[in-house]
C-alpha cells in the first residue's frame, strides 16, 4: 500500500485541510511555497495518465474549494501534477500540488537538460 493510501486510511497522520467522500487534501511535508497542499483521490490511481474524465470533473471543484479553505483563491495559486519519473512524480499515487501564499517564481526548470529532446 502506498503512503498516500495510508494517509487516506488514517494509518499515517496528516494535517488535513479538506475531505469529502472522494478526495482528501493535506499539507505537503516538504513545502515549496507558503501554502503547499496536496489533493488526492481516495481511491488509488497511479498518475494523471490513468485518471478518468469523471474523476477530473469531480476533482476540479474540490481543488477550488481547497483554495478557498486556505484563502488563496483571490490572490492566486498554482495547481501542478507530475507524471512519471521525468515529470518529477515521486509518489505513485495521483496528486495535485496546490501552491500559493506568495508571488510564485517559475525557475524550477533550471536543472533540466533540453539537449536532444526537441
C-alpha positions in Angstrom: 0.0 0.0 0.0 1.4 3.4 -1.0 2.0 6.2 1.5 -1.0 8.3 0.2 -3.3 5.3 0.6 -2.1 5.0 4.2 -3.0 8.7 4.7 -6.5 8.1 3.2 -6.9 5.1 5.6 -5.7 7.3 8.5 -2.8 4.9 9.2 -0.4 7.8 8.8 -1.2 11.2 10.4 -1.6 14.2 8.2 -2.6 17.8 8.5 -5.9 17.6 6.6 -7.4 20.7 5.1 -10.5 19.3 3.4 -12.0 15.9 2.9 -15.1 14.6 1.1 -16.2 11.1 0.0 -13.9 11.1 -3.0 -10.9 13.2 -2.1 -8.6 14.4 0.7 -6.3 17.4 0.8 -3.5 17.9 3.3 -0.3 20.0 3.8 2.8 18.8 2.0 5.5 17.8 4.4 8.2 19.4 2.2 6.5 22.7 1.2 7.8 24.7 -1.8 5.6 27.7 -1.1 4.0 29.4 2.0 0.9 27.3 1.2 1.5 23.9 -0.3 -1.4 21.5 -0.2 -1.7 18.0 -1.8 -5.1 16.9 -3.1 -5.5 13.2 -3.8 -8.3 10.8 -4.8 -9.2 8.4 -2.0 -9.0 5.5 -4.5 -5.6 4.6 -5.7 -4.8 6.0 -9.2 -1.2 5.8 -10.3 -1.0 9.1 -12.1 -2.8 11.7 -14.2 -2.5 9.3 -17.2 -4.8 6.9 -15.5 -7.3 9.5 -14.3 -10.8 9.3 -15.7 -12.6 12.3 -17.1 -15.3 11.7 -14.5 -12.8 11.9 -11.7 -11.3 15.1 -13.1 -14.7 16.6 -13.3 -15.3 15.9 -9.6 -11.8 16.9 -8.5 -11.9 20.3 -10.1 -14.4 21.8 -7.7 -12.7 20.0 -4.8 -9.4 21.7 -5.6 -11.2 25.1 -6.0 -12.7 24.6 -2.5 -9.3 23.8 -1.1 -8.0 27.1 -2.4 -10.9 28.9 -0.7 -10.4 27.0 2.5 -6.8 28.2 2.8 -7.7 31.7 1.4 -5.6 31.7 -1.7 -8.4 31.7 -4.2 -8.4 35.5 -4.6 -4.7 36.2 -4.6 -3.9 33.3 -7.0 -2.4 29.9 -6.9 -0.8 27.2 -9.0 -2.0 23.6 -9.5 0.5 21.1 -10.7 0.6 17.4 -11.2 3.7 15.5 -12.1 3.5 12.4 -14.3 6.2 9.7 -14.3 9.9 9.9 -13.4 10.9 12.5 -16.0 7.9 14.6 -14.9 9.1 14.6 -11.3 6.5 12.3 -9.8 7.9 11.0 -6.5 4.8 9.1 -5.1 3.0 6.6 -7.4 -0.5 7.9 -6.4 -2.2 10.7 -8.4 -1.8 14.0 -6.5 -2.2 17.7 -7.3 0.1 20.3 -5.7 -1.8 23.5 -4.8 0.7 26.2 -4.2 0.1 29.8 -3.1 0.5 32.4 -0.4 3.2 34.4 -2.3 4.2 35.5 -5.8 5.4 32.2 -7.3 8.5 32.1 -9.4 9.0 29.8 -12.4 12.6 28.7 -12.1 12.3 25.0 -11.4 13.4 24.0 -14.9 17.0 25.3 -14.3 18.3 21.7 -13.8 16.6 20.3 -16.9 18.7 19.2 -19.9 16.8 20.1 -23.1 19.5 18.7 -25.4 18.1 16.4 -28.0 14.6 16.5 -26.7 13.0 18.6 -29.4 
